[in-house]
Amino acid sequence: MSIRRKAISVLVVTGGCIVLAGVLMRNYGVTDLRYFVSDNGGDVRENSQHAVNSVEQLKENKPVQRFVMTKVEKTGSSTLRAILGRFIINNRLNVLTSCKGYHIIWTIKESWTIGPGKAEKADALVNHALYNKSFLQKFMKPGYKHIALVREPISWFKSAVRFFTKADPGDIRNRFHFTNPGPLKPEEVAANDSLLFVTRKHPGLPDAWFHLGQLLWYGFNYADRNNITAINSFIASLVKQADVIMLYDQLDASLVLLKRKFHWTFLDIFYKSYAFEPKSKEELSKKSIERILSKEVNFGDKLLYDSMNRTWWNYPELKEQHFWEEVNYFKELNKEVNAYCSRKHELDEGVFVIPASEWHEALLVTPQLCSYLRLPGSTKNMINQINDYAEKKCTI
């Protein structure tokens, strides 16, 4: 059902009403709006039994507030970090965050910190870091949930080539003395082993740019790259450790799944895409695809994707027709919320009230939420937001 078919109330909340809103809000959402009146004088709640059940379920199930998402490049992790970072800040969670750079290097204590205030262990982590269960168990509070992202390997390869061979960052371009403007074409990289297997020079980061990039971010030992038995064993262990798998090509459905498993609300998962590169329309030749998916190159990433993709589609929630109806509803609702938040002149005058529906209780879209959804697309903005919140002077 399209949200456009429903009347959506926009209210002006000023003065003492804001205090009342604070009482009614859970974090920055609401569980009861009976005191708010829409522009037509009607009650903004709907008498939907499903909505009532959803509210009761939220009360019974405490929202998950301990989680780990180690960013995996080119899997939609920047978009997800913006969502999770907002949740961290709004719920005043202790966060383990990067300092003096984009990436956490576990063995270099100066590369990361925990805040706000003094804290020996963190509630959440949403940064670039090699997934390392031992370090996580040491520095995260017990009971955290692991969120794992994955992307189909050919789609991942195209995106990685476009991003890492553009003028900025220029590490690969400088090393190979490229002078042509713009990124290289994926076909060029697939046909050039020197580029295909180019290594990184930074300690604590994956050993390669385009070779097993997803497996390596999850902590796979590069020395075992040609050992299929070791790869399969590693993947089986990783999948068991993942509490929620998220697919790049099923982002909205993955977010609704996350909402359900974590007992969150729609207000927690509204998002603006942080895709930095347009989707490639270039087709790779059959020969290049076979090369990329070969045992020597990214067959390990294919095995990872196949296993996680299979696990994702086997989640019981996805078997319900009701789930996919909720996904379609969320897609439209997210568009509406972003459209509202893009209208700057309205943000200081009121809040956006979405009446209760069969999918949720009444929702209050505040200027605070809009400010997050309007952050410029640079990944630095969310890193700095998290670091500022953690009260650490290590902005990028």
Residue pairs with C-beta under 8 A, 6 or more apart in sequence:
1 325
1 328
1 329
2 332
3 329
3 332
3 333
3 335
3 336
3 354
4 332
4 336
6 355
6 357
7 40
7 355
8 336
8 352
8 353
8 354
8 355
9 38
9 39
9 40
9 44
9 353
9 354
9 355
10 39
10 346
10 350
10 351
10 352
10 353
11 36
11 37
11 38
11 39
11 350
11 351
11 353
12 349
12 350
12 351
13 21
13 36
13 350
13 351
20 35
21 30
21 351
21 364
24 30
24 31
24 32
24 33
24 35
24 364
25 364
26 58
26 265
27 87
27 90
27 91
27 267
27 268
28 90
28 267
28 364
28 366
28 368
28 369
29 265
29 267
29 268
29 363
29 364
30 361
30 362
30 363
30 364
31 55
31 58
31 59
31 361
32 361
32 362
33 44
33 45
33 353
33 356
33 362
33 364
34 43
34 45
36 44
36 353
36 362
37 43
37 44
38 44
38 353
38 355
44 353
44 355
44 356
44 362
45 51
45 355
45 356
45 361
45 362
46 355
46 356
46 357
48 356
48 357
48 358
50 358
50 359
51 356
51 357
51 358
51 359
51 360
51 361
54 359
54 360
54 361
55 361
57 263
58 263
58 265
58 361
61 263
62 263
63 262
63 263
63 264
63 268
64 145
64 261
64 262
64 263
64 264
65 91
65 93
65 123
65 124
66 93
66 123
66 124
66 140
66 141
66 143
66 144
66 145
67 84
67 123
67 124
67 125
67 144
67 145
67 146
67 147
67 262
68 124
68 125
68 136
68 140
68 144
68 145
68 146
68 147
69 77
69 80
69 81
69 84
69 125
69 126
69 146
69 147
69 149
70 125
70 127
70 128
70 129
70 130
70 131
70 217
70 218
71 77
71 78
71 81
71 126
71 127
71 128
71 129
71 217
72 149
72 150
72 213
72 214
72 217
72 218
73 128
73 160
73 163
73 213
73 217
74 151
74 156
74 159
74 160
74 163
74 213
75 149
75 150
75 151
75 156
75 214
75 248
76 149
76 151
76 246
76 248
76 251
76 275
77 149
78 274
78 276
78 379
78 382
79 251
79 271
79 272
79 273
79 274
79 275
80 126
80 147
80 149
80 246
81 126
81 127
81 274
81 379
81 382
82 271
82 272
82 274
82 372
82 375
82 382
83 255
83 268
83 269
83 270
83 271
84 124
84 126
84 147
85 126
85 382
85 385
85 386
86 268
86 369
86 372
87 93
87 264
87 268
88 95
88 123
88 124
88 126
88 386
88 389
89 385
89 386
89 389
90 368
92 116
93 122
93 123
93 124
94 114
94 115
94 116
94 117
94 119
94 121
94 122
94 123
94 124
94 141
95 114
95 115
95 122
95 123
95 124
95 125
95 126
95 386
95 389
95 390
96 104
96 112
96 113
96 114
96 122
96 124
96 125
96 127
96 139
96 140
97 104
97 112
97 113
97 114
97 115
97 125
97 126
97 127
97 383
97 386
97 387
97 390
97 392
98 104
98 111
98 112
98 127
98 128
98 129
98 383
98 387
98 394
99 110
99 111
99 112
99 113
99 387
99 392
99 394
100 110
100 111
100 394
101 111
101 396
102 127
102 128
102 379
102 383
102 396
103 111
103 127
103 128
103 129
103 202
103 204
103 205
104 111
104 112
104 125
104 127
104 128
104 129
104 204
105 111
105 112
105 129
105 203
105 204
105 205
106 112
106 129
106 130
106 132
106 135
106 204
107 204
108 203
108 204
111 204
112 127
112 129
113 390
113 392
113 394
114 120
114 121
114 122
114 139
114 390
115 389
115 390
115 391
115 392
116 389
116 390
116 391
117 391
120 139
121 139
121 140
121 141
122 139
122 140
122 141
123 140
123 141
123 144
124 144
125 136
125 140
126 386
127 383
128 217
130 204
130 205
130 206
130 216
130 217
130 218
130 219
131 217
131 218
131 219
131 238
132 219
133 219
133 241
136 144
145 243
145 244
145 261
145 262
146 241
146 242
146 243
146 244
147 242
147 243
147 244
147 246
147 258
148 218
148 238
148 239
148 241
148 242
148 244
148 245
148 246
148 308
149 245
149 246
149 247
149 248
150 214
150 245
150 246
150 247
150 248
150 304
150 305
150 308
150 309
151 159
151 214
151 247
151 248
151 249
151 305
152 248
152 249
152 305
152 309
153 214
153 292
153 293
153 298
153 301
153 302
153 305
154 284
154 289
154 292
154 293
155 248
155 249
156 213
156 214
156 248
156 301
157 186
157 190
157 210
157 292
157 298
158 186
158 280
158 282
158 284
159 277
159 280
160 209
160 210
160 213
161 183
161 184
161 185
161 186
161 189
161 210
162 183
162 186
162 277
162 280
163 183
163 276
163 277
164 171
164 172
164 209
164 210
165 172
165 173
165 178
165 183
165 184
165 189
166 173
166 182
166 183
166 277
167 173
167 181
167 182
171 201
172 178
172 195
172 198
172 209
175 198
176 194
176 195
176 198
178 184
183 277
184 195
185 282
186 280
186 282
186 284
186 288
187 282
187 284
187 285
187 288
188 195
189 195
189 196
189 210
190 196
190 284
190 288
190 291
190 292
191 288
191 291
195 210
196 210
196 211
196 291
196 297
197 208
197 210
197 211
198 208
198 209
198 210
199 207
199 208
199 209
200 206
200 207
200 208
200 209
206 212
206 213
206 216
206 217
206 222
207 216
207 222
208 216
208 222
210 298
211 225
211 297
211 298
212 220
212 222
212 225
212 298
212 300
212 301
213 298
213 301
214 301
214 304
214 305
215 231
215 234
215 235
215 300
215 301
215 304
216 222
218 234
218 238
218 304
220 231
220 234
220 300
221 230
224 230
224 231
224 234
225 231
225 300
226 295
226 296
228 295
228 299
228 303
231 300
231 303
232 303
235 303
235 304
235 307
236 307
238 304
239 245
239 307
239 308
239 311
242 308
242 311
243 261
244 254
244 257
244 258
244 261
244 262
245 254
245 308
245 311
245 312
246 254
246 255
246 257
246 258
246 312
247 253
247 254
247 308
247 309
247 312
250 312
252 327
252 330
252 331
252 334
253 318
253 323
253 324
253 327
254 312
255 269
255 271
255 330
256 269
256 323
256 326
256 327
256 330
257 315
257 317
257 318
257 323
258 264
258 269
259 265
259 266
259 268
259 269
260 317
260 323
261 317
262 268
265 360
265 361
265 363
266 330
266 333
266 359
266 360
266 363
267 363
267 364
267 365
267 369
269 330
270 333
270 334
270 337
270 338
270 365
270 369
270 373
271 334
271 373
272 338
272 373
272 374
272 375
274 377
274 379
274 382
276 377
276 379
284 292
291 297
292 298
293 299
293 302
312 318
317 323
318 324
326 359
329 357
329 359
330 359
333 354
336 354
337 352
337 354
337 365
337 369
337 373
338 373
340 346
340 352
340 365
340 370
341 347
341 365
341 369
341 370
341 373
341 374
342 374
344 374
347 367
347 370
347 371
348 367
351 364
351 365
351 366
351 367
352 364
352 365
353 362
353 363
353 364
353 365
354 360
354 362
354 363
354 364
354 365
355 362
356 362
372 385
375 381
375 382
375 385
380 396
383 395
383 396
384 395
384 396
387 394
387 395
387 396
388 395
